[in-house]
Amino acid sequence: MLIRSLLAAVLVATPVAAAPAKKPAAKPAPADWASRIAVTPAGGLLIGNPNARVKLVEFGSLTCPHCRAFHEAGLPVVKARFIASGAVSYEYRSFSLNGIDLMAGHLLYCQSPAAAWAFVNKAYLRQDQLVTPFMQISEADRAAVQALPEDQQGPRMADLGKLPEFSGLPLAQYKACLAAKPAMDKLLAIRSDAVQTHGLAGTPSFLINGKMQSDVFDWATLEPLLTAAVKAATPAAPRRTN
């Protein structure tokens, strides 16, 4: 816009013999909605058109194998078929099934939206690498953690579970992430909303336009419901008259 304005000013100030022929205005490139990532007021990561007629929300656990399966098999189809066109927006809300989820979830709130989403991708791609060190913490270390003040237990468990190394963040940024109370509040609010408001029964769980989809935990059962919602929300083409 700035370059166009400067060029226009030059043309106005420069005498010309005749006005050049006008070129047809180029059509604007369609929005690349699948690359748009933003944080929502609810604490989720939203990909796509925020004004899409169909809004898909996933409550996903970073340690849940079924969530990983949807992330790998279903989400790429959703992005290519529905999100890219702007018909559907997708919001990921980090649901804490356990302490690993709770500590790792903090790391979504101290990075840019794109970096936070990259961490979600990494967590699912290397889920075993995220979870296994926590499973290997000795009973003696677990007992020592439980003897600590409550606000120190999670960060200490995360250290023993090698979350700092997995995160790839500079240590100072990592520590600031885990110490941030607003992050904890967001994660607990997401969990409370999912369970108390929407009756979440397992992960992943999905909302379509604010309605929980019952007994839908994978792409095979979500796909027809999402397709139907998009079809219902698409304006009918005007009828042709003779």
N, C-alpha and C positions, 0 to 999 in steps of 0.2 A: 504494500500500500504506500509506504514512504517513497520507494523508488518510482512508482507510478506518478505520485504527486510531483516529485522533482522533475521528471521528464515532461510533465504537463506544463510546469512553470517555464522550462526552457523553450518549449514550442510557442508559448504565448509571447515570450520576450524576443523571439527571433523572427525577423521579417521573412516571409516566404512569398514566392511568386504565385503559387496556386496551392489550394488545399489538396493534400494527398488523398487518394481513394481510400475510403474506409474499409478496413478488413472486417470480416464477420467476427463478432465476439466469440472467443473460445469458450466452450462449455466448461464450467468448473469441474474439476476431478471429483468423483464421488468420495465421500468421507470414508476413511479407513477406520471404521468403528472398532474392528478387532484389536487395534493397537492402542486404543484409548483406555487408560487405567486411572481410576480416581478412588480416593477413600470416601466412604459414605458416612453420614452422621451416625449410623448404627455401628460403625467400626468395621464394616466390610470393605472388600476390594471390588470395585465395580468395573467391569469390562464392557465397553460398547456404548450405545446411544442411551443417555440417561432419560430421554423422553420416549423410549421404545414403548410400543403398545403392550408388549408382553415382557414382564419382568420375572426372571428366573433367579431365585436365591438358593444357594446350597449352604447348608450347615455341614461343614466338613471337618474331620479330625485329621491332623497331620500324621498321626500314628495309625490310622485306620486302613487296613488293607483294601476294604471295599471302596473307600474314598479314593485310594490310589488307582484302583481299577477304573472308576468313573473318570478320573482325571486323565488317564491314559487312553481309554477307549471312547468315552462319550464326549468329553469337553472339546476335543479337536473337531468333531462333527458339528457340535453346537456352534462353535466359532465360525466354521466355514459356511454352514448352511443358514444360520439365523443371525448371528451377531454381526458379521461383516456387512450385511445389508442394512443394518439398523433396525431390523424387525424385533430383535430380542436383546435385552441387556442381561448380563449375568453378574451376580454378586456372590463372592465367596466370603462366608462368615466363619471364622475359626472357632470351632466348638471344642471345648476342653473336656475330653473324656478322662484325662489323667494328668498327673503332674508334668509329664513330658510336654503334652500339648500346651499346658498353661505357661510353662517357662518358654517354650519355643514361640508361642503365640505373641509374647512380648516383642519379639524381634520384628514383627510386622508394623510396629508403630513408631519406630525410630529411623526409618528409612524412607526414601521416596516411594510413591506407589509402585513404580516400575521395579525398583529393587526389592520391595516387599513381595511382589508377585513372583519375581525370580527366586526368592527364598522358598515360597510355596512350591514352585516347580522342583527346586532342588530337594526339598523335603520328601516329595513323593518319588522322585527319581532315585533317591538314595535312602529310602525309608529304613531299610535294615541298618544302614550306617548311623542313622539318627537314633534308632531305638536300642540297638544291641549294647552299647556301652552302659546305658542305664540298667539293663538287665544283669550286667556283670558286676554291679556294685555289691560289695561284700555285706554280709549281715552286720558285721562290726561297724562298718562305715554307716550303714543305715541307722543303727542304734545311736551312733554319735550325732547324726543329723537330727534325729528326733529329740535329742537333749538340748539342741540349740533353741534360742528364742524363735518364735514362729516366723517372724519376718526374715530370718536368716536361713530357714530350712530350704526353701525353694532354690535360691541362688546357690547354696552349697551343693544341693543335689544335682543342679545343672552343671556345676564344675566337675563333680565326680562322673557325671554322664558325658563329659567332653563336649558339651554344647558350645563352649567358646570356640573350640577348634572347628566344629561343624559349621558354625555360623559364618566363619570367614571374615567377621567384622574386626576392626581394631579393638583392642581390649577395652580401652576407655569408653568407646561407643557401646560396646557390648554390655559393660557394667551399668552404664546409664540407662540402657534399654530395660534391663531387669529391675532397676530401682524405680522405674517410672510408675507411680501410682495410677495415673490416668489409664495406662495400658491395662493394668490389672482390672480396673473398674470396667473398661470396655469388654474385656474377655468374660468377666463374670456376668455382665449385663446381657451379652450374646447368649450365654448358657441359660440364664434365667428366662429370657424371652423365648428361646427355642422350646424349653421344657414346659414352662408355665402358661405361656400364651398360645403356643402352637402344638403342644402335646407331642414333642419329638420323642420317637420310640427307638431310634437308632441312627447311625451315620453310614453313608450320607443321607440326609433328608432334604427335601426340596419344597420350596414355595413357588407356586405359579400365580402371579398377581396377588400375592398375599395369602393364598390358601395353601395349607399343608396338603401334600399329596400322600394319601394313606397307603402304607405298604409299598412304597416306591423307594428302592434302595440301590438301583442300578440303571444303566442307560437303556437296557432292553425294555424296562417297564416305563421309564420316563419318556422315551422317544415318542410314542403315539400320543401321549398326553400333551407334550409340548407342541407337536405338529398340529394337533387339533386346536390348541389355544391360538397359535399363530394364524391358522386358517380362519378362525372365528373373529380374530381382531383385524383381519385384512379387509379394507373397504372393498365393496363389490364394484366391479367395473361398470361404468354407465352403459345402459342398453343402447344399441344402435337403432336409430329410427330410419325408416325408408323415406 
